[in-house]
Each structure stands twice: as C-alpha cells, then as structure tokens.
C-alpha cells in the first residue's frame, strides 16, 4: 500500500532550523538557516497553504547545481527538494533556496 501524501508546510521545517542535512549521493552538508513566509498573490490565496522559502547554507566554492536534491535530516527524515543556488554576499558560505508556492 502506498504512503499517504503529506504536503510540506513552513511549520514542517520550523523544528529543523539550524539542523544539518546530508545531500544524498554527495559530499555536501547543508544547514537550514531560515524560513521565509509569504502571502499569496491576490486571487491565488488558499486557506490550506501559505507560500514559503527555505534557505539552506553550505560550504562556499563547491556549488551544487540547480535541481532536485534528496536531503536527509540528521534525525533520518528525508526530503526531496528543488534547490537553487542563490547570491550569497556573506563570505564563507553558499546559500540555496527551496521555494514552495
């Protein structure tokens, strides 16, 4: 029997802020550094969903390519997320975003 689909929300990730995630099949370890919540555009609101962005931080220089990545939380939870490297003005790290809209 297939597992029930459980939609991801910002609240799903709140307990993981500051936690480490291993990128499956790679050497990267990313830390969930921030969750940004947004209001939906007028006419696109849904009572059951609030758009949000996850911001992950990783090591500088060795940038992951944009695309689907499987991230394994240090507690064993696994998430398939579309990560995009983003401009990171702070030295010593590279940030990535996963957008849920």
DRENTIKE-111707 format. One record per residue (C-alpha): residue number from 1; z, x, y; residue in three letters. Coordinates in nm, 4 decimals. Each point is the difference from the previous one (the first is absolute). Example, Ala and Ser with C-alpha at 12.3 -4.5 7.8 and 13.67 -1.06 7.14 Angstrom:
BEGIN
k 1	up 0.7800	east 1.2300	north -0.4500	r ALA
k 2	up -0.0660	east 0.1370	north 0.3440	r SER
END
This chain:
BEGIN
k 1	up 0.0000	east 0.0000	north 0.0000	r UNK
k 2	up -0.0920	east 0.1338	north 0.3465	r UNK
k 3	up 0.2713	east 0.0674	north 0.2543	r UNK
k 4	up 0.0311	east -0.2417	north 0.2898	r UNK
k 5	up -0.1511	east 0.1166	north 0.3286	r UNK
k 6	up 0.2681	east 0.0805	north 0.2552	r UNK
k 7	up -0.1294	east 0.0439	north 0.3563	r UNK
k 8	up 0.1270	east 0.3049	north 0.1866	r UNK
k 9	up 0.1779	east -0.0615	north 0.3292	r UNK
k 10	up 0.1640	east 0.2258	north 0.2564	r UNK
k 11	up 0.3347	east -0.1010	north -0.1498	r UNK
k 12	up -0.1140	east 0.1382	north -0.3371	r UNK
k 13	up -0.0041	east 0.3471	north 0.1547	r UNK
k 14	up 0.3024	east -0.0130	north 0.2339	r UNK
k 15	up 0.2360	east 0.1472	north -0.2649	r UNK
k 16	up -0.2473	east 0.2866	north -0.0536	r UNK
k 17	up -0.0092	east 0.1356	north 0.3575	r UNK
k 18	up 0.0768	east 0.3701	north -0.0285	r UNK
k 19	up -0.0703	east 0.0057	north -0.3737	r UNK
k 20	up -0.2488	east 0.2264	north -0.1767	r UNK
k 21	up -0.3149	east -0.1114	north -0.1804	r UNK
k 22	up -0.2006	east 0.2212	north -0.2369	r UNK
k 23	up -0.3771	east -0.0456	north 0.0243	r UNK
k 24	up -0.1216	east -0.0548	north -0.3558	r UNK
k 25	up -0.2286	east 0.2722	north -0.1289	r UNK
k 26	up 0.0704	east 0.2269	north 0.2942	r UNK
k 27	up 0.2412	east 0.2434	north 0.1487	r UNK
k 28	up 0.0841	east -0.2048	north 0.3096	r UNK
k 29	up 0.3404	east -0.1535	north 0.0620	r UNK
k 30	up 0.0113	east -0.2433	north 0.2903	r UNK
k 31	up 0.3002	east -0.1450	north 0.1773	r UNK
k 32	up -0.0011	east -0.3560	north 0.1342	r UNK
k 33	up 0.0935	east 0.0659	north 0.3608	r UNK
k 34	up -0.0614	east -0.3296	north 0.1774	r UNK
k 35	up -0.0908	east -0.3676	north -0.0349	r UNK
k 36	up -0.1774	east -0.1676	north 0.2915	r UNK
k 37	up -0.0095	east -0.3810	north 0.0062	r UNK
k 38	up -0.2638	east -0.1943	north 0.1927	r UNK
k 39	up -0.0710	east -0.3561	north 0.1017	r UNK
k 40	up -0.3197	east -0.1439	north -0.1409	r UNK
k 41	up -0.2859	east -0.0639	north 0.2399	r UNK
k 42	up -0.0086	east -0.3575	north 0.1363	r UNK
k 43	up -0.1684	east -0.2264	north -0.2511	r UNK
k 44	up 0.0728	east 0.2376	north -0.2893	r UNK
k 45	up 0.3739	east -0.0620	north -0.0378	r UNK
k 46	up 0.1414	east -0.0750	north -0.3435	r UNK
k 47	up 0.3496	east -0.1318	north -0.0561	r UNK
k 48	up 0.0319	east 0.2045	north -0.3203	r UNK
k 49	up -0.1188	east 0.3405	north 0.1314	r UNK
k 50	up 0.0668	east 0.2393	north 0.2878	r UNK
k 51	up -0.2461	east 0.2896	north 0.0541	r UNK
k 52	up 0.1514	east 0.3485	north -0.0193	r UNK
k 53	up -0.0782	east 0.3695	north -0.0270	r UNK
k 54	up 0.1760	east 0.2606	north -0.2089	r UNK
k 55	up 0.0059	east 0.3525	north 0.1423	r UNK
k 56	up 0.0427	east 0.2825	north -0.2489	r UNK
k 57	up 0.0536	east 0.3676	north 0.0839	r UNK
k 58	up -0.1198	east 0.2893	north -0.2101	r UNK
k 59	up -0.0586	east 0.3716	north 0.0278	r UNK
k 60	up -0.2460	east 0.1246	north 0.2634	r UNK
k 61	up -0.3328	east 0.1594	north -0.0784	r UNK
k 62	up -0.0619	east -0.1337	north -0.3492	r UNK
k 63	up -0.1181	east -0.3473	north 0.1041	r UNK
k 64	up -0.0526	east -0.2762	north -0.2558	r UNK
k 65	up -0.3397	east -0.1682	north 0.0250	r UNK
k 66	up -0.0088	east -0.3616	north 0.1169	r UNK
k 67	up 0.0086	east -0.2389	north -0.2931	r UNK
k 68	up 0.2057	east -0.1666	north -0.2704	r UNK
k 69	up 0.3006	east 0.1998	north -0.1103	r UNK
k 70	up 0.2640	east -0.0792	north -0.2572	r UNK
k 71	up 0.3422	east 0.0871	north 0.1363	r UNK
k 72	up 0.3042	east 0.0258	north -0.2226	r UNK
k 73	up 0.3347	east -0.0536	north 0.1702	r UNK
k 74	up 0.2859	east 0.2281	north -0.0986	r UNK
k 75	up 0.1637	east -0.3024	north -0.1738	r UNK
k 76	up -0.3086	east -0.0548	north -0.2207	r UNK
k 77	up -0.1671	east -0.2863	north 0.1914	r UNK
k 78	up -0.3778	east 0.0417	north 0.0277	r UNK
k 79	up -0.2234	east -0.1213	north 0.2845	r UNK
k 80	up -0.3785	east 0.0150	north 0.0326	r UNK
k 81	up -0.0697	east 0.0432	north 0.3709	r UNK
k 82	up -0.3073	east 0.0739	north 0.2109	r UNK
k 83	up 0.1085	east 0.2987	north 0.2091	r UNK
k 84	up -0.1730	east 0.1232	north 0.3135	r UNK
k 85	up 0.0852	east 0.3369	north 0.1559	r UNK
k 86	up 0.0774	east -0.0526	north 0.3686	r UNK
k 87	up 0.0266	east 0.2233	north 0.3057	r UNK
k 88	up 0.3406	east 0.1669	north -0.0124	r UNK
k 89	up 0.1025	east 0.1713	north 0.3241	r UNK
k 90	up 0.3315	east 0.1244	north -0.1428	r UNK
k 91	up -0.0350	east 0.3499	north -0.1473	r UNK
k 92	up 0.0977	east 0.0686	north -0.3585	r UNK
k 93	up -0.1179	east -0.3235	north -0.1602	r UNK
k 94	up -0.2939	east -0.2311	north -0.0667	r UNK
k 95	up 0.0428	east -0.3762	north 0.0299	r UNK
k 96	up -0.1764	east -0.2738	north -0.1964	r UNK
k 97	up -0.0092	east -0.3743	north 0.0467	r UNK
k 98	up -0.0300	east -0.2922	north -0.2400	r UNK
k 99	up -0.0981	east -0.3177	north 0.1846	r UNK
k 100	up 0.0838	east -0.3491	north -0.1256	r UNK
k 101	up -0.1707	east -0.2716	north 0.2041	r UNK
END
